[in-house]
């Protein structure tokens, strides 16, 4: 099957944003440090050390200034970083976020355990832990999805997501977060908002797997961001670029490991402005509800995005979580009847291997087509191993919601320009009766398709061998 659509844009090369790593490197052993103990911090995990920590930060005069936490547990309300300050939390030390509403500022959008606003050359490191004590916010533990505390009952905010985030950098420049563990956020974990030049590397994030909205890294309206060598194991979206007030461009995420009950990588769903020039490379995604996802709902246009050298494993979880085990999910539709329709163009998937309980879903909309998509060197293995119901297409949030639909290898709608090259789709026997066909689309909404070396076959495991697989058919 072929088409004569316009040629897709070249795949951008994976390039590091080198200036982020050319920031001044100061050997800490030769840099003056300020200990929070010298300002009265107890580090016993029971008494609040907020005033002592803030006094240590405010006393900084050197550039950079390392504020260090000797071995202990430091319970705190919100602490405010300022320019040229690096929090140094060594192994054996942890910062514990307070769990009371009065621990946080009056403005709900400033509810963070650690917050930097309008700062330069600021960061967190040391090998220790920042712990949001998220389990203290669980009202009811549930393997499907925990019921969480919401401070909306106090009138402090609206909605059901009124809980504090863990770490936030707002309107800041030259942000560096490295060699640190973030644990049990009650809500979003690491939030980068309207920042320029951010480096996040060698960071581990552990959120409760049954807690909603405990995103790993949310990059919002920020530019020139590098994420590398991170380990993210959490309930909700792991790496999530969003646009609320301005475009987002030049984001690179590499060499990372992800597990989540939602989307491992998700663009959106907040998408009022452009997302441009994003690269995701050499990433392992395991046991996630959705692998590589775009949820464009608010009229912003997305272009020049590359996913490369990625291994994906996706499975079904309870349908109260967005996602239906799709290894790749690309959608644009209006969130509400009066919302604008955004577009997605020049999207590249290169060297992707997936083992999944569901197929790929590619869905544009009448006023927001998917244009110039390329799939090159893709290996897809489809089989079922959980007992959750299939046969649903998930348009959430908004749009059509959950819709009954037969299962297919790739479902496509409202596309103009799709190049498929060297794609191998494997179907394990036993439960393949649930799968209707490799490709599901209506020619009236999908145009300019090119298939080169596309293979679809059923595989059967041989008796006496757990590893040997033989091909029953191909087309």
N, C-alpha and C positions, 0 to 999 in steps of 0.2 A: 504494500500500500504506500503510495507516495503522494506528495503534494508539491505545489510550486510556490510556496509562501516566501516571503522576504527572508533573506539570510539572517540568522541569529547573530547577535553581537559576539565578538571574541570572548572566550573565557578569560577573565582577569587572572593574572598570575598571583600566586600567594606571596604577598610581600609583608614584611614586618614594618610596623610604624616605628622606624628606628629611633626617632628622637625621644620616644618614651623611655628607651633603654639607655639613652645617652644623657639622661638627667644626672646631675652630680652624684657620684657614688662615694659615700663617706663611710669609712670603716668605723663601726660603732665603738670599738675599743679605744679609738683616739678621739671620740666625740664626747663632750661633757654630757652627763646624764643627770636627771633629777628624779629622785625616788619619792614616790607618794608616801612612803613611810615617814619621811622627814617632815611631812605636813600633817601627820597624825592619823594616817590610814591604819586600820587594824588588820585587815585581811583575814577576818575570822568567818566571813560569809554570813554573819548574823546582824551585825551593826552596819548601818549605812556609812560608806566612805565617800559619799558624793562630794562633800565640802573639801575634803583633803585632796581628792583627785583634781577637782577644779582649781584649787589653789596652786597645785603643782603645775598645771597647764598654764595658768595665768602668769606664773612667775618666770616663764621661759624668756630668755633674752638672747640666747645663741641661735645661730642658723646653720644647720637644723638643730632642734632641741628634742632630745629623747627623754620622754617621761616613762620611767620604768616601774614595774610592779614586782617587787620581790615575792618569793614563793608565798602563795596564799590565795584566798577567794575574796574578791572585793565586790560587795553588794553595793549597787548604786542606782540612783535615779538618773535621768538624762545628764550626760556630761557633754560639754561643748568644746570641740577642738578649735584651734585657731591656726593661722598661717605659720608655717615652718615647724609645726609640732608633729612628732612621730610618737605614737603610743607604742611602747616596747613591752609586750606581754610575754615573758619567757616561759619555757616549758615548766610545768608545775604551778603556774599561776593562771587564774581565770577571773574575768569580770562577769558578774552576775547581774542581769537586768532586773530591776524592781518589777513587781507584779501588781502594784496598786495604781489606780488612776492618778492619784496625787503625785506619783513619781515622775509625771510627764508634763510638758508645757500645756498651757490652756489651749493652744492651737493644735487641733488633732493632726494636721499635716506636719507637725514637728515632733510627733511621738516616735522617738528613736532612743535606744539605750546610748548610742554614741552618735553625735551629730556634728558635722562640719558645715558651716554656711559661709559663702563668700570668702573661702580660704584659698591660699596658694601653698604649694609644696607641703602637702599634708598627707599623713598616712598611718597605717597600722602594720605591725610586724611582731616578731619575737618568738614564734613557735608555740605560744600559749593559746588560750581559749577565750572567746566571747560567747557567753551563754545567755540566751533570752528566757530560759526557764519556761519554755512554751507549754510543757505538760501541765503547768499550774493553771493554764487558761482553758483546760479541757473540762467542760461541764459533764459530758458523757462520753466515755470511751466506746468506740464502735469500729470494728474491723472494716466496715464499708466506708465510713467517713465519720470522724469525731464531731461531736457537737461542741462548739467553742463559746467562750465568754464573749459577749459583745457589750461594750460600754455605751451603746446607743440608748440604753434604758436610763442613763444619767442625763441625756441631752447633750453630751459632749460631742457627738457626731451622729450621722445617720447611716442606715444600712446595717448589715449583719457582719461587717468586717472591721469593727471598731476595736482593734487591738494594736499594740505598739510594734513597730518594725525594730529590727536589731541595729543596723548600722546604715547611716545615710550621709552622703556627700552631696550637698546642694550648691549649685552655682559656683563651683570651685574649679581650680586649674592646677594641673600637675598633681594628680591624686595617685598614690601608690599604695596598694594593699598586697602584702606578700607574707608567706611563711606564717600563717595564722589559721586557726580553726574557728569556724562559726558554728554554734550548736543550738538546737532547739529554739529557733525563732518562733515567736507567737504569731507573727504575720510575715511580711516580706523580710528577707534576710539582709542582703546587701543591695542598697538602692543608690544608683548613680543618676543624679537629676541635673540636667542643664550644665554638665561639666565638660571641660576641654582637657584632653591629654590625660587619659586614665590608664594605668597599668595594674592589672589584677593577675597575680601569678603565684603558683604554689599555695593555693588556698583550698582548704577542705571545708565543706558545708554538710552538716548532718541535721536534717529536719525530721520530725516524726512523720512516718510514712502514711499515717491515716489522718493527718491534720490538713485541712484545706487552707489555701492562700499563703502557705509558707514557701513562697518562691525562693529560688536560690539567688540568682543575680538578675536584677531588673535594671536595664539601661534605658533611661528616659530622656529624650531630647538632648542627647549628649553625642559628642563627636570625637574622633580620634581615640578609640578605645581598643586596648589589647587585653585579651583574656587567654592565659595559657597555663598548662599543667595544673588544672583544677580538678578536684574530685567533689561531685555534687550528688548527694543521696537524700532526696526529700520528697514530700508528698505532692507539691504543686510544681508549676513550670520551673525548669532549671535555669535556662538562660533565655531572657525575654526582653528583646528590644521593643520599645514603645514610643509613640509620638503623641504628645498632648498639645504642646504649644509651639513647636518648631521642628524642622527636619532633623533627621539622624543620619549621619554618614560616617564612613570609615571605621567600621567595627570588624576586628579580626579575633576569632576564637579558635584555639588550636590545642592539640595534645591533651585532651581532657576525657574524663570518665563520668557518665551520668546514669542515674536511675531515678525514675519519678513515676508517680501515679497519674501524672498529666502529660504535658508535652516536654520532651527533653530540650528542644530548641523551638521557640515560638516567636514569630514576628507578629505583634499585635497582642490582644485584639484592639487595644487603643491605637488608632492609626489615622489621626486627623491630618498628619503632614507626611512628607516624603521620607521613605527609607531608601538609602542608596549606598552602593558599594560596600557590601558586607561579605565576609569570607568565613566559612566554617570548615576546618580541615583537621583530619587525623583525630577523630572523636569516636569513642566507644559508647554506645547507648544500650543498656541492658534492662530487660523486664519492665519496660515503660509502657504507658497507655498509648502514647503517640510519639513518633520519632522526630521527624523534621516537619515543622508546621508553619503555615502562614495563615493568619486569621485577619484579613483586612476588612474592616466593617464601617469605617468612618470617612471614607472619601480620599484618604491619602494614597499616593501612587508609590509603588515599590519597583525598583529596577536594579539590575546588575548585582545579583546575589549568586554566590557559588557555595555549594556544599560538595566537599570532595574527601575521598579516603575515609569513609565513615562506615562502621559496622553497627547494625541496628537489630535489636530484638524487641518486638512489641507484642503485647498480649492484652486480653480483655480484663478490665476491672469493673466494679460496680458502675452502672450508667449514670449515677449521680455525679461522677467525674466527667468532664468533657473529654471526648476521645472514644474511638472504637477500634483500637489496636492498629491504626494505620501507620505503616512505616514512613510514608510520605503523605502529607496533607496540605494541599494548596487551595485556598478558598478566598474569594472576594465577593461579598454581597452586602447590601445595606443593612445595618444593624436594626433600624426601624423603618417604617414606611416613609418617613420624611428624611432619612439619612442619605448622604451622597454615596455614590458608587466609586470606589477606587479601582485602580488597575494594577496588574503585576506583569512585568516584562523582563526579558533577558535573564531568565532563571536557569541555572546550570546545576545538574546533579552528575557528578563524575566519580567513578570508582566507589559505588555504594553496594554493600552486601547487607541483606536483611533476611531475618527469619521471623515470620509474623503470623498472627492469627487472622489478619484481614489484609485486604489489598490496598493499593494506592488510590487516593481520592483527589482528583483535579477538577475544581469547580469554579469557573468564573461566573459572571452574571451578565445580563443583557447589556447593561451600561458599563460594565467593568470586566472586559475580556482578559483572559490569560493569553499573553502573546510571547512568542519566541521562547518556548521551553525546550531544554535539551537534556536528554537522559543518555549518558555514555558510560558503557562498561558497568552494567547494573546486574547483580545477581539477587533474585527474589525467591525465597523458599517459603511456601505457604503450608501451614498445618495447624490443627487445633489441638490444644492441650488443657484449656480451662473449660469450665462448664457454663460460663456466662453466655447469654443469648447473642447470636449474631444477627445478620439480616437487617441492620439499621444503618442509615447514613446520618451522620451527626453534623448539622450545620451550626450548632450553637457556638457563640452566643447570638441571639436574635435570629434573623432570617427565618428559615423554615423549621428550626428545632430538630428533633429526631424524626426521621422519615423511614418508613419501611422500604426496603430495596433489596433486591437479590444481590448476593455477594459476587464480586468479580476481581480479577487480577488488577485491573486498572479501570476505574470509573472516570469518565471524562464528560464535561459539559462546558459550553461557552468558552471555546479555545480557538485561537487563530495562530497557528504555527507551533507544531510539536515535532521535534526530531528525536527519534529513538534509534540508537546505534549500539549494537552488541549488548542486548538485553536477554538474559536467560531467566525464565520463569518456571519454577519447579513446583509441582503439586504432589504432596504426599497422599498416598491412597488411604482408604479406611473411612474417611469422612468427607471425601471430595464431592459427594452428592450435594453438599451445601454450596458448592461453587458452580456457577452457571457457565461462565466463559472467561477467557483471558482478558478481552477488551470489551468494555460496555460503553457505547456512546451513540448519540443520534447525529447522523451526518449533517442535519440542519443547523446544529449548534457548534460543531467541531470541524474546522477547516484547515487545510494545508498541513496534513500529517505525512511524515516520512518515516518508514520503518526499514532499517537496514540491519540484517543479522539479528532478527527477533525470533526467539525460540520459546516455545511453551510445551512442557511435557509433564507427564505423570510419573512419579518415582515410586518404586516399591522396595521396601526393605527385605532383603533375602533372609530366609530362615537360618538360624544358627550363627548369625553375625549381626551385631548391633551397629556396625559401621558400614557394611557394604550396601550400596544402593544401585539398582539397575533401572535403566530408562525403559518405560513401557511404550511411550509414544512421544512424538513431537510434531509440531506443525509450524 
